[in-house]
């Protein structure tokens, strides 16, 4: 029996171990030439593979994804752009000439397909130009807006110095940051459509994609190429398969290996998703959002952008030795403090209940007072209606000194609007803002958490919501503040021009007030 039992155990062990070994061989990590790389689950942002993903490097023309995302935040696609001699920089070109006029949409095709440096400069200068300003100042303002977009997305190790990606001191990003940027770009339908296009023609402009994987890799959505001396051969690719979206970034590869690196990484990432694997990045760093320090290779190039949090690793055996005594001592100390504090707490409760303020609060919540306070006061004409409208957000007027906090449902609705605006659903954002203002006619949209992280298009949606509910003065004030914050961008200028003149608004208000009967 002993020999037979040993034989059975050995067979079971082989049966359990062999499939695991085979699975590991099928999901072997890619052998990349690239200096930095990352693969993300495009839906969740989960990291499936990382190699020096937080080391700052020159991003080359991958920068143009940030240029495109900033542009669609600042102006509609039919905005007309004018070409000047200062726009013609670098080697990559979509064939623009001084004096040409083209729409922003056409320029975006030249930017993302042909990787036109001239397209990048035309977009940046036109969308940020002020009257009488030099082209250099206009482009610098646009680049500042690009960096604001990067900060909003959480790209902590990215600094842009130009809109085209040519090598420049301090112009850096990381594989992780660029993957985050790509996720945001793919959420914009107009940009996703451009990246999927192999070629585009509009009158004199005919451009073709520089991305050789378009039409070659199954399920490829699109991507962007980038080549400079400092960056090497760099590539971003996004693809869909079996309901999954994968984004890969390759930085610092070679002419012979960059596409092979991208294909290996795409295949590996899809295998990870199909098998339920967790990739090669440590789980604590991915799930806790802890930023890793750069390796020695890129430490000199890093700029201090954010507070770095390091989670120390500990020996589980040493932890077990002291955890129970420490817990017992802590519990004893807390119990002692609570026992000593009970008399003090009881005295505070008695004093609070006997105070005049508490008495007024109890009277206020009595059923008789509540019923009396909830009755609408009578009013004549528009004056009474306006007073009832102003009071509808709070059924009971709180007594002086009473700590009563009422819940305003308009806040939650406005927060939905902010979230929609941040992901680019401007029409949805405007409707949510209108709903919030109808719930509370006196609501201030700018007090919504994270409101000022919106792009200019999101702020314009809020201004339009103000106008739709009749608060034209608030719409004008909001757009004026946005103009001071973002500059004289076309979308804000257009929204201001749509508002009625200030004198007309004042005349209408005075006309309305003249019909209100006075007591």
N, C-alpha and C positions, 0 to 999 in steps of 0.2 A: 504493500500500500504506500510506503514511503516513497519508492521510486516513481510510482504512477502519479502520486500527488505532485512531486517535483516536476514531472514532465508536463502536467496540466498547467502549472503556474508558469513555466517557461513559455509555453505556447500562447497563453493569454498575454504575457508581457510583450511578445513579439507582435501580436495582433494589435495591441494598443499603441506601440511605439512606431511601427513602420508607417502608418498613415500620417502621423504627425510629422515625421521626417520628410515624407513626400510633399506635404503641404508647405513646409518651410522652403523646400527647394523650388516650388512653383512660385513663391512670393519673394524670391531673393531680391535684396536691395539693388537698385541700379548702380552701375559703375560709371560715374559721371566725370567728365573732364572739367566741367565748369567749377569755378572757384566758390560760387555761392548758388544755392538753389533751394526751392521750396515747392511743395504741392499742397493745395488746399481743397477741401470739400467746398465747392462753391455755394452750397445751400446753407451749411452750418458754420463755415469758417474753420472747421477742425483741421489741424495740421496732419497730413499723412506722410510727409517726408520733409526733412530739413537738413541742410548742410550749410553751415556758416550763414544762416538766414538773417542774422542781425548785424552783420559786418557792413558798414557803410562803403559803398562803391559808386563810381560814376555810372549813372543810369542810361547815358546816351539818349537815343530817340524814344526810349520807353517813357521819357518825360512827356511826350506828346499826348499820352492818355490823360495826364493831369491838365494839360492845356485844353483838350477837348471838353473835359468835364467842367472846367471853370467857364468855358465859353458858353455852353448851353445853360448854365446858371445865370449868365449875364444878359443874354439876348436871344430872341427867337430866331429860328433857322432862316427866315426870309430877310434878315437884316442885310443891307447892302454894304459891302466893304470896298474901300478904295485902296489901290496899290500905289506906293511911293518908292522911289529909288532906295531908301534906307531899309526897305523890307527884304531886299534881295541879298541874303547872307548864306554862307555855307555852300556845300556842294549839292546836297539833296534838294530837288526842286520840283514843283508841280508845273513849272513853265510860266509863271506870272511875269508880267512886264509892267513898268511904270505907266500909270494912267488906266490900267484895267479896272473894271468893276465886276464883282462877283458876289453871290450870296454867301452867307455864313455856311449854309449846308454844303455848297460846292467846295468851299475852303476846307471844311472838315473832311471831305473825301480826299482832297489832296494832302491833308495833314496825316490821316491815319492809313491811307493806302500807299501813296507814293512817298510818305514820310517827308513831305516838303518843308524845309526850313523857311522858305519864303511864305508858305501858308501859315506857319506858326507866328511869324512876325506880323503878317497882315491882320490876323485875328487879334493878337495881343494889342497892337497899336490902335486899331479901330475901336475896339470895345472898351478901351479905357482912356481915350483921348479927351482932353479938355481944350476949349478954344485958346489958341495962341500958345499951346504947350509944345515943347520939343518932342519928337518921336521917342527919344530915349526915356524921357520922363513918363510918357504914356505906357511904354513897355514895362518899365519898373513898377508902375502901379498895378498892372496886370499880374506880374510875377508875385507881388505881395498878396494879391487875391488867390493865386495858386497855393501859396503857403498857408493861407487861412483855410482853404479847402482841405489841404493835407492835415492840418491840425484838427479840423472837425472830424475827419475820418480816423484819427488816432495814429497817424503815421509819425511816430515819435522820433525817428532817426532820419527824417527826410528834410532837406533844405534845397529849394529851387533857386537858381540864380538867373535863369533865362527860360523862355518858353519852348525852345527847340531841342535842347539836350546836348549841344556841343560842349566839349570839355571846358570847364571853368572852375577856378578854385572855389571850394566850398559847395559845389553843386553835387549833392550826394543823395543816395537813397539806399534801401536794403531790399533783399528779396521778399522779406515778410511785408514790408510797407507797400511794395509794388503789387503784391498779391491782393492786399487790402484795397488798393486803388482799383485794381481790375474788377473786383467784386462790385464796387460802386458803379463803375462804368457799365458793366453788364446789366445793371438795374435800370439804365436809361435806354428805352426802346430805340430812340433815334441813333444812339451811338452803337448799340448792339447790331442794328441793321447795317451800319456802315462797315463794321468789322467783318461781317459775314459776306461782304460783296467782293468778288474777285476783281472786277473792273468797273469803271464809271466814266461816262462821257456826258458833257453838257456844253454844247457849242464848241468853242475852241479848246476846251479843257478835256483831255482824255488821260486818265490815270489808271494804273494797274497796281495790285497789291504786291508788296515786296516779300510777303509771307509765303514761302514755298509749300507749307503744309495745307494751305487752303485748297480744298478739293481732293486732297491726298490722304489725310488721316480721317478714319471713319468718325462721324459725329462732331467734327471740328466746328466750333462756333466762329473762331477767329483769333487774332493775336496781333502782336506788334514786334517789329525787329528794331535792333539798335546796334550800331557799330561805331566806335571811336577808338582812338589809341589808348585812352585811359580805361575805357569800359571793356575793351575786347569785343567779342561777339556775344550779344545778349538777346534774349528772346522771351516773350510772354505768349502763352497759348492757353486757350480754354476750349473744352470739348464736353459733349454730352453722350452718355451711354447708359442704358437700362435705368432711366430715371434719375441718374446722378450727373452732377456737373463738377468738373475738375478744372482747377486753375493751376498752371505751373509757371514758374519764373526761373530762368537760367541767366546767370550773370558771370561774365569773365570766362566764357568758353573760347573755342577756336573755330576757325573757318571750316575745318574738317568735321568737327564734333558737335556743333551747337544744335543742329536739328536732330541728330541721333540722341543727344542728351534729353531733348524735349520729348521725343517719342518714348524713350525708356521710362521717363518719369511719368508720363501720361499712363502708360500701360501699368506701371507699378501702382499708381494711385487708384486706378479702376479695380485692380486685383484686390487692393486693400479694402475698398468699399464692398466688393462682392463677397469677400470672405469674412467681413467683420473685423479686420485687423485694425490696429491702432497706430500704424506707422512707426517711424523710427525716432520721433521726438519724445522725450520723457513726459509721462502723463501729468506730473505735477506742474510742469511749466505750461503745458497747453491748457489745462483745465483751470488753473488758478490765475492765468494771465500774467505770470511773472516774467519780466523782461530779462533775457540773458545778457550777460556782459559780452562784449565782442572778444573774439580771439585775438592773440597777439599780432596776427597778420594785419588786422584793421584797427587796432587800438589807437594808433597815431592819427588816423583820419576821422575818428569819431568826434562829434560835437556834443557837449553836454546838453541834452534836450529834455530829459525828464528824470525824476527821482528813480534810482534803480533800487529795486527791492530784491534781496537775496534770501532764499529760504535755506537755512543750514540743514545738512543731513546729520542724522544721529544714529548711533548704534542701538538697535531695538533691545538688545540684551541689557545694556546699561540703563535704558529707560525703565525696564521692568524692575530694577533694583530699588529705585527711589520713588516710583510713582505712588505706591500705596501708602508708605509713611507720610509723604508730603500731602496726599489727599486727606488722610486722617487728621493731620495737624490743621490743615486749612478748614475742614469742617468744624473742628472744635473751636477754632478762633471765631468763625462766623456765628456759631451758636451763642458763644459768650457775648459777642457784641449785640446780637438781637435781644438777648435777655436783659442786658443792661439798658437797652434803649426803650423797652416797653413802657416804663413809667413816663418818659419824656414824650413819647408818641401819644399816649393817652391824654396827657395834659394839653398837647397841641390840638387834638381833636375836640376836646371840651371847649377850649378857648375859641376855636374856629366856629363851632356851632352856636356859641353864645354871642358872636359879633354881630353888629347891626347889618353889615354887608350880607352875611349869610341869611339873616332873617328876611332881608329884602328879596334875595334870590329864591327863598322858599315860597314867599308870597307870590312871586312872579310866576312860579310853576304850578300854583294851585289851579284846579279846574275852572273855578269861577273867573279868575283873572285872565286865564288863557282864552276862555270863550269871549270875554269882553274885548280883549285886545285883537282877536281875529276878525271882529266885525269890521267891514269896510266903512270908512268914514264917508259921509255924504259930501258931494262936491258939485259945484255948478259949472257947466261948460267944460272947456278943455283943461282948465286949471285943476279941477277935481280929478279928472282922468289922469293928468300928469302926476299928481301927488300919489294916487293909488298905484300907478305904474312904478314910481320910484320906490314905493314901499313893498312891492310884491316879493322881493328877494328874501325878506325876513318877516315871518308872520307875527313875531313878538319883538318889540323894541327892547333890547336888553337894558336893565337898570344900570346906573352908574356904579362901577366897581365890580359888577358881576362878571365872572369869567365864563362867558357863553361864546362858543365858537360854532357858527352855523356852516353847514356843508353847502357848497355852491356846485351844482352839477355842471355848470358851464366850464369849470376848470378841467374836468375829465374830458369833455368833448373837445375843448381847445387843445389839450395835449394830444389827442388823436390827430388833430389837424397839423400840429408841429411834427409829429412822427411821419405823417404822409408827405409833408413838405420836404423833410430831410431825405426821404428816399426818392424824391423827384415826382411824386404824384400831386402836381400842383392843383389840378382841378378838384381832386378829393380834398386837399387841404382847404381850399376856398369854401367848399360846402360845409366842412366841419366848423370852420370859423363862423360862418353864417349861423349855423345851428347853435353855437355857443352864445352868440350875441342875441339870438332870439330867446334863448332860455333866460338870459340876464341882460336886459337892454343897457345896463350901465357897466357891463364887464369891460375890463382893460386887457386886450389880447397880449400886450407886451409883458404882462405880469405872469404869463404862462411859463412854467419851467422850460428852459432851453430855447425860448423863443428867438433870442438873438444869435443862435447857432444856425438859423435858417439862411439860405442863399437869398440874393436879391429877388429872385422869382417867388420864393416863399413869403417874403415880406410884402411884395406886391399883392399876393393872394389875400393876405390879411387886410391890406388897404382896400381892396375891392370888396371884401366882406363888409367892412365899415360902410362903404358907399351904398351897398345893396340894402342895408338896414336904415339908411338915411343919416348916418353919422359922417357927413362929408368933411366936416372940420377935423374930426379925428383921423380920417384917411389922409388928409393933407399933412397933418402934423406928423403922422407916422412916416410918410414918404419923405418929408423934409429931414427927419432924423436919419432915415436910411441913406439919404443922399450924403449927409455929413459922414456917415460911417463907411459906406462903400465907394463914395465918389459919384461923379455924374455919369453913371452907367446908363446905357440906352433904355433898358427896361424900366428903370425908375423914372427917367425923364418922360418916357411915353405915358406912364401911368399918371404922372403929375399933369401932363397936358390934357388928359382925358377929363380931369376934374373941372367943374364949373368955376368961373372966376371967384376970387375971394369976396368981391363986393356983392356978387349975386347971392352968395350964401348968406351974408349978413343981412341983405335986404329981405330975403325970404324969412329969416328968423325974426326980424323986426315986424314983418307983416303978420306972422303967426302970433306974436305976442300981443299985437294990437287987438286981436279978436278975443283975448282972454279977459273975461269980466273981472273987475276988481271989487273987493268987498266994500 
